[in-house]
């Protein structure tokens, strides 16, 4: 059977775009833009690397590794792979990902139209629907999502187009010191590089069904599909980030992320625009919440080989998500910062190493690189909570690239070198013992 490589790449590219394009992520580009002001381009490059580039590389890395999380993270150890998978699933599910969809629904979709409605009531309704649709899957939510997501995208393209030809204002100097690193670390909040390690297996499975059995052909199609999805994300994210920068001369830099996107849409499309955006974002967030909660349930059911009940996991995850959602978007984002500061460097290291796995003969390199990055990223995450380390802080602060948010890079490289040296010394000792 002749395979339509270009056609398959396009279809999978659209699927990838849908997976990465979360309505909850729309709040970040404008916020980065308004903070960066006339330095918006540097901030955009940084954001694109983690918000678009890393998810693309993550999909490719998973594809190259064979499509499973075990192959991707198991080179450290089987235990590490399971722990890593559990952490990622919990972050994407009840701790950060799902609560943010509920909070965004209230702040972008409901509050601007019905300002007197209680966020607790909205949360109860939103997560009750999520629970019902997750326990009893129905095609209705998928069909509504497939209908309204294109409407949301068309609306966003209109907003971006009108915002470019009739700018809200002129980007100004906001006094930001490191626009690139700010954009880079803010890109963590999309959580798409983490999601890529989960979605990658779905993509590889789809390719196998379409007849792509060998890794080389799978990688080729995945690369094309990834570039298609990346182009779509670049248009949406880049356009919204630029609009945010044009608002730096007109709106307060202290505006909340949700308040800013609502203000931008209101400025460009008027009150009706805010209503349409609210409806589309709310439904898109609901479909995302259902998908993520179902993923959490399936993951724990599979990893426990059926010992953990799917419905029980779904109920617990939904309740936890509902409680955290009531903290509000800004609080969730603030809460997410330290967690993502710890886990994201580990994900980046794993992605890069898996992409160059053919060149890595000694797999202990994975161990040294990951734990070297994890050591510093953990300190960084704890530092962001305001904890002071005294002498250790002074030592850490002299690390190259620390001030830019990349202090984990050199320790990761040193970890690789040290792990190789230890491995070789152990081999020498084994040889010596044989001759004693």
N, C-alpha and C positions, 0 to 999 in steps of 0.2 A: 504494500500500500504506500503510495506517494504521500509524503507529509508536506503540508503547507506551512513551512517554517515561519514565513513572514506573518501569515494570518494567525498562527498560534501565538507568536510573539506579541502581536497586537492585542489579542483577547486576554492573554495572561498579564500584559502590561496594564490594561484597564482594571483587571482584578487586583493587581498589586496597588494601583493608585487608590482604589476603593478601600483596601486594607489599611493603607498608611494615612489616607485623608480622613482624619477624624474631625468632626465639627468642633470638638473641644480644643483642637489645636489652633483654631482660627484666632484665638485671643492672643497668641504669643507674637506673631510677626508685627502687628501694629504697635505693640508695647515696646518691642525692640527698636522699631523705627523711631518712635517719638523720643526714646531715651538717647538714641544715637544722633538725631537731628541731621546736620549736614555731613556727618560721618557715617551715613546710612549704608554706603556701599561696603565699607570694611565690616560693619556689623552683619550685613547680608551674607558676605562670603563666609564668615564664621558660622552663622546660623545654617547656611546651606550644607556645610561640611558635616554637622551632626544631625541636622533635621532632614537632609536629603541624601547626602553622600554616604554616611555610615549605614543607613537602612539599605541602600543599594548594595554596598559592599557586604553587608550582613547576609543578604539574600544569596549573593554570589558565593560567600564563604560556606554557607550551609549547603548549597548546591554542590560545591566542590568536595565538601566533607562527606557527602552521601545522603544528605537530607534529614538526618536525625540529630537531635540535641546531644545524644550520647557520643556520636562521632565528632561533634563540634567541640564539646567541653570535656569529653571523656579522656582526652590525652593527658589531662592532669591526673584524674583518677575517676573511677566509676562513682565513688561517693561524692566527689566534688561536682560531677555532672548532675547528679540528682539534687544536691543542695542548690546549685546554681539555677536549675530549672524551677525548683519550688519557689525560690526568691523572685525570679522573673515573673512567674505566674501570679504570685501574690501582689507584686507591685502593679502589674498590668490590671489585675482584678480588684479585689476589695480594699486595698490600701490606698491606691492613687488613681488608677485609670477609670474605674467605674464611678467612684464618688465624684470625680470631676465632671463626668457627663451629667449627673444629677444636678450638681451645683450650677453648671453652665446653663442647663435647661431653665432653671429658675431665674437666673440673673439676666440671661439674654432673651429667653423665650417667653417667660411668664411675667416677671416683674415690670418690664416696660409697658406691658398692655394692661395688667391688673396689679398695680402697685400695692394694693392693700392686702393681697393674698399672702397668707403665712408661708414662709419657706418650709416649715415642718410639714404642713398639709401637702404642699407640692411634692415634697420628698416622699411622703407616704404613698401618694398616688403614683408617682413615677416608678418607685421601686416595687410597688405591688404589681404594676403592669409588667415590669421587667421580670419579676418572679413568675408570674402567670405564663408569659410568653416563653420563658426558658424551660419551665417544667413541662409545659404542653406546647411544643413548637408548632407554629402555624405559618403557612405561606403568606398570610396577610401582611405581617410586619415586613417581610422581605419585599413584597410587591410595593408597599407604600414607600419603603426605603429606596427602592430602585426608581420610583417615580419622582420622589421629592429631592433625592440627591442630585440628579441632573438639573432640576430647577434651582437648587442651591448654587450649583456650579455656574449656571448661566447668570444667575443674579450676581455672583461674585465677580464674574468677568465684566458685567455691566458696571458694577461699582468701581472696579479697578480702571476700566477704560475711561469712565466719566471723571474719576479722581485724578487721572493723568492729564486729560485735556483741559480740565477745569480744576486745578489744584486747590486744596483747602487753604493752603498758605505756602510759605517758603521755608524749606528746612533751615534751621538756625544752629549756631554753635551752642550745644547744651553743656559743654564742659566735661563730657565723658572722656575718661582717660584711656581705656582699652576697649574700643568698640568691637574689635575683632574677637577678643577673648570673651567679651560679654555676649556677643551673638553665638559664639561656640558653646559656652556653658548653658545659655538659655535654650539651645537646641536639645539639651538633655530632656527638657520638659515635654517634648513631643513623645518621648519614650519609644520612638519608632525603631531605633537600632536594637532595642531590647525585643520589640515585637517581631523584628526580622528573624530572630533566632527561633521563633515559634512558627511564623508564617512560612518560613523557608521550606519546612517539611511538607506543608500543604501544596506548595508550588511544585516541588519535586514529585510528589504523589500524582498531581495532575499531569505532569509531563510523562510519567511512566504510563498512565492510562492512555495518553495520546500516541504512545509508541516510541517515545524517546528513552531507550533502555540504557545507553552508555552515558557516563559522566560528561564526556566531551560535548555531545549534542545537547545534553541538558544544560550545561554551562552556557553554551552558545545562545540558546533560546532565552534562558534566564537573563543573560546580559542585555539582549535586545529588549526584552520585556521591562527590565529594570530601567533602561534608559528612557523608554516611553513614559513610565510612571514618574520618573524623576523630572522629565520636562513638564508634565502637568503640575507637579508639586511646586516646581520653580516658578511657574507663572502665577499660581495662587499665592504662595508664600511671599515671593518677591514683590508682587504687586501690592499686597497688604502691608508689607514692611515699608515700602516706599510711601504709601498713603499715610502711614504712621509718622514718617519723617516730615511730610508736608504739614502735618498737624502740630509739629513742635513749636511753631510760631503762634498758634491759635488756641491750643488747649493746654491745660495744666499738665505738667510732667508727673504730677502726683495722682492722676486719674487711675482708677482701677482698670485692670485689663479688659473686663467685660464692659465697663462704662465707656472705655475708649472705642471699642469696636461699634457699640451702639451709637455713639456720637458721630463717628465717621460715616456710618450708613445713613443716619439722619441728615447729615450735612449734604451727602451726595444724592440720596433718593427721597428724602423727606420722611414723614411719619409712616406712610404706607410701606416704605422700604423696611423700616424697623419691624413692622408687623410680619411681613413676608419672611424676613430673615429669622425672626423669632420662631415662627412655625417650622421652617425648614430645619433650623438648628436643633430644635427640640426633638423632632422625629429622628433626625440623623443621630442625635445623642442616644435616643432610646434604642435604635437598632445596634449601635455600638455597644451599649450596656448589655443587651441581650447576648450578643456575640461573645463578649468577654466573659460574662458569667458562665455561659455554656462551656467555654474553653476551660475555665477553672474547674468546673464540675467534671468534665471529661478527663482532664489531666490527672486529678487526684484519684479518679476511679480507675484509670489505666495504670498509673504508677503503683497503686496498691493491689493491682490485679483483681479488681472487683470487690475487695474487702471494705473499701470506703464507699458508702452509698452516694450516688450521683445527686439525688434529690436533697439529701441532707447537706452536702457541700454547697449546693446552689442556694439553699435557704440561709445557711450561715453567712455565706459570702454576700448575699443580698442585704441581709440585716446590717452587717458591718459597714457595707457601702453606704446604706441609707443614713447611718449614724454619722459617718465621717463627712458625707455630703453637706450636712447642716453646718459645717464649719465655714462654708463659703469658698469660692474659687481662690481668693487671695490667700487665705489661710492654708488651703490644700497645697497651693503652689509653694508657699513658704515651707510647709511641712515636707514637701517632696524634695526640696533642694539638697539637704544633707544626705538623704537616702540615695538620690541619683548621683551625687558627687562621689559616693563610695562605689557604686556598682557600674557606672558608665565606663570609667577607664578600664575596668576588667573586661567588659564587653568589647571595647575597642581593640584591646590587645589580642583577645581571642579571635576577633574578626580578621585582623591583619595577619596573625600567624597562620590561621587556616588558609588564607589566600595564598600564602607562600609555603605551604606545607611540603610541596615537592622538593624544596631546597633545604628543608630542615631534616637532617639525618638523625640527629640526637634529640629525641622528643622531650628530654628533661628541660630543654629550652622553654617549653610551654610552662613548666612548673615555676622556674625562676622568674620568667617575665610576668606571669600573672600575679604571683605573690609579691613581687617587687612593686608592681603597680598598686596592688590591694593595700599594702602596708601604708603607702603615702596617701592614697585616696581615702582610707579610713581616718587617718589623722586630719585630712582636709575636711572631711564630712563632720567630724567632731568639732573642729575649729569653727565651722560655720554656725555651730550652736552657741558659740561664745565661750567655749571651754579653753582655758589657757594652760599650756604645757611647760611654761617656764623655760628652762635650758633647751628642751627639745624644740620649742618654737624657734629659738635663735638658730639652731642647727638647720631646721627645715627651711627657714626663710632664705638661707643662702643657696638653696637648690636652684639650678638654672631653670628658668621659665616658671618658677613658683608663683610670682606675682601675676603672671598671665593666665594662671589656672591649669598649667601643664606640668606641674612639679613632679608628676608621677612618671614622666617619660624616661628620664635618666635612671631612676631606681629600677625601672622595668628592664632597661638595657643591662644595667649592672647585675640584675638578678639572672638574666640569661647567661652572662659570662661566668658568674659564680657557680651556677648550676652545672655548667659544662666542666668547669675545673674540678668540682667535687665529684662529678660522675667519672672523670678520667682518673682521679686519685683513687677512687673506689675500685676501678678496674685494675689499677696497678697493684693495689693491696691484695686483690683476689689472685692475681698471677703470682705474686710473691709467696702467698700461702701455699700454692700448689707445689712450689719448689722447696718449701721448708720441710 
